[in-house]
Amino acid sequence: MSTSNERGNEEDAWHEACRGRVADYLKAQGVVHGPIGEGPAWSVPGVMSVWAVESGRAPGRVGWWVLCGDGPTDYVSSQNIRSPREAVRAIAQRWQVACGYLARGEAPPDFDLGSQDSSSQLAPLLESRAELLLHWVAEDAIWRDD
C-alpha cells in the first residue's frame, strides 16, 4: 500500500514530466511564450493536465493553455479562453471536428497529426479522449472556481 507521501512524490514526478513535454511541444510548434506554470492549472494526476503558459508578448498574462497527458498534447490561445475548463472544452471540441475529417479520410485543417499514415489509428483515440474531456468539463465537482 502506498502512503500519501509516495503518491505525492509520484504526482509531482508526473507533473514535472508533463511540464517538460509541454516545453518540448511548444518549442516544436514554434510558439513564442513566457514561463510555463510551475504546476498545472488543473489535472487529473497520471491522466491529464492543463498548463497555463505566460504570453511572450504580454508578460504576467496567460497567453496559452496546453493540454498534456494520456493523449495528444495540444494548445489553445487564451485570447477568448479564460480558464483551464474552457481550454479543455475548446480542445475537445476541436478534436471532435478533426475526427469528422479523419472519418472521411481527409486531413483536418489547422491540425497537425504528424504522420498521415497513423491517422486511422489516431481517430478512435482522439474521439475517445474528446468524449472523456467533455465529460470532465460537465462535472462541476472536479473544477475549482474558475
Phi and psi in degrees as a GROMACS rama.xvg file:
@    title "Ramachandran Plot"
@    xaxis  label "Phi"
@    yaxis  label "Psi"
@TYPE xy
-88.7809  146.088  SER-2
-84.3923  165.893  THR-3
-65.1048  -29.6303  SER-4
-66.6872  -40.72  ASN-5
-65.1614  -42.2827  GLU-6
-61.9933  -40.026  ARG-7
-62.5172  -41.6709  GLY-8
-65.847  -40.6796  ASN-9
-65.0074  -41.4396  GLU-10
-63.9973  -43.8655  GLU-11
-61.3172  -42.1465  ASP-12
-65.0523  -40.8115  ALA-13
-64.1132  -45.0343  TRP-14
-61.4377  -41.2946  HIS-15
-64.6606  -39.3516  GLU-16
-63.8774  -42.0571  ALA-17
-63.5665  -42.4803  CYS-18
-58.2407  -41.0405  ARG-19
-64.8839  -40.2581  GLY-20
-64.1393  -38.6984  ARG-21
-61.288  -46.8665  VAL-22
-60.5434  -46.2989  ALA-23
-62.8874  -42.2484  ASP-24
-63.3607  -48.4009  TYR-25
-62.2649  -38.1683  LEU-26
-63.1813  -46.3923  LYS-27
-63.3184  -31.9158  ALA-28
-83.0764  -8.87362  GLN-29
73.3577  27.1703  GLY-30
-80.8277  125.349  VAL-31
-81.4977  122.208  VAL-32
-151.029  167.587  HIS-33
-96.4686  -154.539  GLY-34
-61.7539  147.79  PRO-35
-90.4329  140.399  ILE-36
-49.3878  146.775  GLY-37
-63.9111  -30.6714  GLU-38
-139.033  169.413  GLY-39
-68.6523  151.253  PRO-40
-73.8967  -23.935  ALA-41
-162.221  146.242  TRP-42
-160.131  155.593  SER-43
-112.364  97.3993  VAL-44
-50.4959  133.414  PRO-45
82.8655  -5.65714  GLY-46
-123.576  -58.1692  VAL-47
-151.81  147.577  MET-48
-144.495  152.843  SER-49
-121.877  131.411  VAL-50
-116.911  132.269  TRP-51
-85.0048  129.98  ALA-52
-122.147  126.326  VAL-53
-65.2457  145.572  GLU-54
-63.4344  143.407  SER-55
-81.6904  -14.895  GLY-56
-108.443  -21.0341  ARG-57
-130.91  79.3071  ALA-58
-52.2016  140.724  PRO-59
91.1723  -7.21874  GLY-60
-116.135  146.341  ARG-61
-70.0368  127.13  VAL-62
-105.921  -27.1803  GLY-63
-144.698  151.837  TRP-64
-118.576  130.681  TRP-65
-121.371  129.093  VAL-66
-97.1649  131.066  LEU-67
-147.049  139.596  CYS-68
156.02  -137.038  GLY-69
-81.8602  82.0968  ASP-70
151.474  -176.845  GLY-71
-64.8305  146.403  PRO-72
-83.6925  136.105  THR-73
-150.302  163.322  ASP-74
-144.813  158.99  TYR-75
-138.104  152.802  VAL-76
-69.7782  149.569  SER-77
-87.329  3.86248  SER-78
-50.6907  -46.7968  GLN-79
-118.049  13.8072  ASN-80
-124.681  114.486  ILE-81
-101.297  -7.5137  ARG-82
-145.978  160.789  SER-83
-57.8413  -37.9847  PRO-84
-62.4842  -44.3877  ARG-85
-63.7393  -36.5645  GLU-86
-64.4492  -43.8781  ALA-87
-61.1115  -43.6784  VAL-88
-60.2911  -47.9868  ARG-89
-61.8424  -43.326  ALA-90
-66.6848  -44.5978  ILE-91
-61.4167  -40.8366  ALA-92
-67.1555  -38.142  GLN-93
-63.837  -39.4233  ARG-94
-64.3403  -39.1245  TRP-95
-62.9568  -41.6549  GLN-96
-62.5285  -44.1974  VAL-97
-60.0726  -37.8541  ALA-98
-63.1771  -34.4518  CYS-99
-61.449  -42.738  GLY-100
-64.6799  -45.834  TYR-101
-61.1222  -37.5531  LEU-102
-63.8311  -27.4744  ALA-103
-91.4823  3.47274  ARG-104
76.1275  21.4818  GLY-105
-109.038  155.95  GLU-106
-83.4984  127.218  ALA-107
-65.2014  139.372  PRO-108
-70.9217  146.88  PRO-109
54.8907  36.7019  ASP-110
-144.776  112.515  PHE-111
-89.3683  113.004  ASP-112
-93.813  -1.45937  LEU-113
78.1022  -120.816  GLY-114
-82.2658  128.747  SER-115
-65.6122  -20.9435  GLN-116
-61.75  -27.2319  ASP-117
-97.1388  4.87114  SER-118
-62.0715  -33.3146  SER-119
-68.9461  -31.369  SER-120
-79.6949  -29.909  GLN-121
-73.2207  -35.0473  LEU-122
-55.6278  -50.7668  ALA-123
-64.1877  -37.8021  PRO-124
-63.1548  -46.4998  LEU-125
-62.1205  -42.7861  LEU-126
-64.5264  -43.9449  GLU-127
-66.217  -38.4995  SER-128
-68.1091  -40.0867  ARG-129
-60.9924  -43.9652  ALA-130
-62.9426  -43.258  GLU-131
-62.1498  -45.676  LEU-132
-61.3173  -43.2389  LEU-133
-67.306  -32.7795  LEU-134
-62.0492  -45.8501  HIS-135
-63.4191  -41.384  TRP-136
-56.7795  -35.8756  VAL-137
-76.9667  -13.12  ALA-138
-91.3421  97.4448  GLU-139
-56.7294  -34.9245  ASP-140
-64.3898  -22.6973  ALA-141
-94.6436  3.04135  ILE-142
-113.226  135.535  TRP-143
-71.3278  164.659  ARG-144
-56.4512  123.43  ASP-145
